[in-house]
Amino acid sequence: MSEYVTHRDALTGPRLEALREALLASRFVARSPLMGSFQASKGFAFIFTEAGKATLLERFPFLADYLSLVMEPRTTRGLLPWRERLFGPSSERLRPNAFYLNLLLLEAGKGVGRHIDATLSDPSGVRNAVPEHVSVLYLTVPSGVQGGSLHLLREDQLVGSVRPRPGLLVQFRGDLQHEVEPFTGGEAGAVRASLVCEQYAFGSEALARIPMFRIQSKAGFAAYLDAHRDREAATP
């Protein structure tokens, strides 16, 4: 059973470019809605459940390729115990049904401190709930930079280090500590962009507490009004 798996060139060409451009140009981009070690980053996020996925894709259809990719069981097969890899997942294993999707933008000299993801712990009411796994797709990495790697740890012992590159997908176990080291160099104002999905498997009682669909952004109310006007204009 691996702690993490990587998929080189998981999303490339026009599909990656379209996803990157839509996210980076979004009016919701602002200071990160996450706290703690994420305070130096920018981005925005979605909370949604399996039942709310259709709403998310209706409003943000450019996310379809990404979600198909990171929710594909074959991309996380290496994280399963060997017996389940041979004979299929146990019938008792819940599939992920609640998700926290976060655009993470980091400028030169900025990183993310060591932590374990538990973003949906509070809204679910499940103390210290961690994802089944976390999916990271790199959208853009400034050329000629040094650093910026993702470090994965278990009980403060390094189990892997991933150097980002556009189109690379990383799937890692949700109970791992992880951190992002700052990068140096690159053009002025260049950013390292990744799209991160925490995938949780909750029982029915906890799942009922999770919003079916919610946007988290610190861009201000004007961004939500603009998005609402865009939806009305697109409605026949």
N, C-alpha and C positions, 0 to 999 in steps of 0.2 A: 504494500500500500504506500503510495507516494504522498509526500506532503504537498507537492504542487506539480502541475504539468504546464508545458508551454506549447503553443501552436504558432509556428512561424508563418507569416503571410496569411493569417486567418481571414483577414478582410483587406482587399487591395483595390487598386485602380479606381475607377469612377465611383464605386460603392463607398470606399473609404473616404474619398474626396468629398462626396456629397454629404456624408455624415459629419465630417469635420467642419465643413463650411456652414452647415445648418446650425450646429451647436455653437461654434465660436461667434456667429453673427446674431445669436439669439438675444432678444431684449431682456431675457431673464438673467444674463450673466452679471454677476456683482460679487461682492465679498461673500465668501463661502457661508452657507447657512449652518455648517458644522462648527462646533466649538473646539476648545482644547488645542491640540497640536495642528489643527487645520486652519487656525486663525490667519496664517500668512498666505493662504490660498484663495483663489477665486473660483466661481462656478455657480451651479444651482442644482437642484435635485428633485426627484419624484419619489413619492411613496405610492405603491400600488399593490394590489393583490392579483391573483390569477383572474378573478372575476372582473377586475378593473383594467385589465390589460387592453381590452378592446377600446375603452375610452382613451387610454394613453395613445394608442396607435391612430385613433381617429383624429386626435388633435396634433400628434407629432408623428406622422407616417414615416418620416426619415429614420426612425428608430427600428423599423421592422427588421432590417437585415441584421442589426446588432443583436436584437433580442432572440431572433432565430438561432444565431450563432451561439450565444452564451447559455441558452436554455437547451441546447442539443445535448442529450445524455452522453453521446460519444466523446464530447470534449472534456467530460469529467470522469470518464471511465477509469482512468489511472488513479483516481483518488479512492476508489472502492477497495475493500478487502479482496484478496486474490480469489476467494471462493465466489464472491458476487461478480467478479469480472468474468469468471468461467461460466457460471450458471445463471447470471442475471441478478439484479438487485433483489434483496429479500422483500417478501410481500409486506413485511412489517415496516419497511423503510418509507417514510413519508417523502413525497416529492416536494421540492420548494413551491410554496404557494403565496409567499409575501416577499416583496422586493424593495430595496432602497437603491435607486439609480442616481449616481452622482457624477457630474462633470467636474473634474479636478484640473485646475490650471495653476501652474507654478512658474514664477519668474526666476531668473538667475539669482542664486544665493538663498532661495527659499526651499524649505523641505517640509516633511511631515514627520513628527516625532513618533516614537515607538508606541504602539497601541494594539488592541484587539477590537475588531468591529463589533458593536452591539447597538447599532442605531435604533433598531426596532424593539429593543428591550422595554423601554418605557411605554410606548404606545400599545404594546401587546400585553403588558402586565406580567410578563414572564421575566423574573429577575435574572440578570446576566445571560439573557438569550443571545447566542451567537449564530451566525449564518451556518448553513450546511457547507457552503463554499462561497468564495468571493471571486468575481470575474473582472479582469482588468484588460481593456483593449487600449493600446496606445494609438492616439490619433495623430500626434505630431511631436517630433523631438528636434530641437534646433540643431543644425549641423555644426560640427566643429566644437562641441561642448565636452567638458569633462565632468564625470559624476552623474548624478540623477538616477542611480540604480535603486531598485526595489529590493530591500533586504527582508527575508523571511526567517523567523526565529521561533523556537519552541523552548519555553522556560529559559529565555535569554541566551540560548545557544543557536548560533547561525545554522540554518538547514538549507539555505539557498540564497542566491543573489541573482537578480534578473536585470540585465542591461536593456533599457527600453529601445524600441525601434518601431516606426510606424507600421501598423498592421499586425503586430505581435499580440497574441492573446495569452494571458496567464490565468489559470484557474488554480486557486489554492484553498486549502482547508480553512474553514471559518474560525477555528480556534487558534490559529497561528498569530503570534505577534508579528507586526510588520512595520516598516518605516521606509521613508523615501529620503535619500540623501540629496542635499542641494547640488545643483549643477553650476558650473562656471563657464564663462565664454559664450559664444554665440552673438548674433546681432542684437543691438539695443532693442529692448522691448520684446524679445522673443520669449515664447512660453513653451513649456512641456505640457501637453494636454493628454489626458486619459479619461476614459469613461469606465466607471467602476460600478458593478452591480453586486450588492450583498443579497444572497439568496437564502431565505429562511423557510423552514418547514414547521408550521405551527399546527397544533390541534385545533379543533373547531371553535372552542371557547376563546382561545387567544386570537385566532384569526378573525373572529367577529369584531374584535376591538380595533383592528387595523383599518384605516381609511381605504376604500376601494381605489381611490385616486386622489392624489393631492400634490400640488407643486410647492416646493420650498425654494424661495428666492428672496434676497434682500435688495432686489432692484427697485422696490417701491411699488405703490399701488398703480402708478401710471403704466407700468409694464403689463399688469393684468388687464387694465382697461384696453390697452392697444391690442392685446391678444384676443380679447372678447370682440372688439370691432372687426378684427381680421376674420374671425369665425363667422360673424354675421354677414360680412361682405361675401364670403365664400359660399354661403347658404343660398340655394336657388330661390 
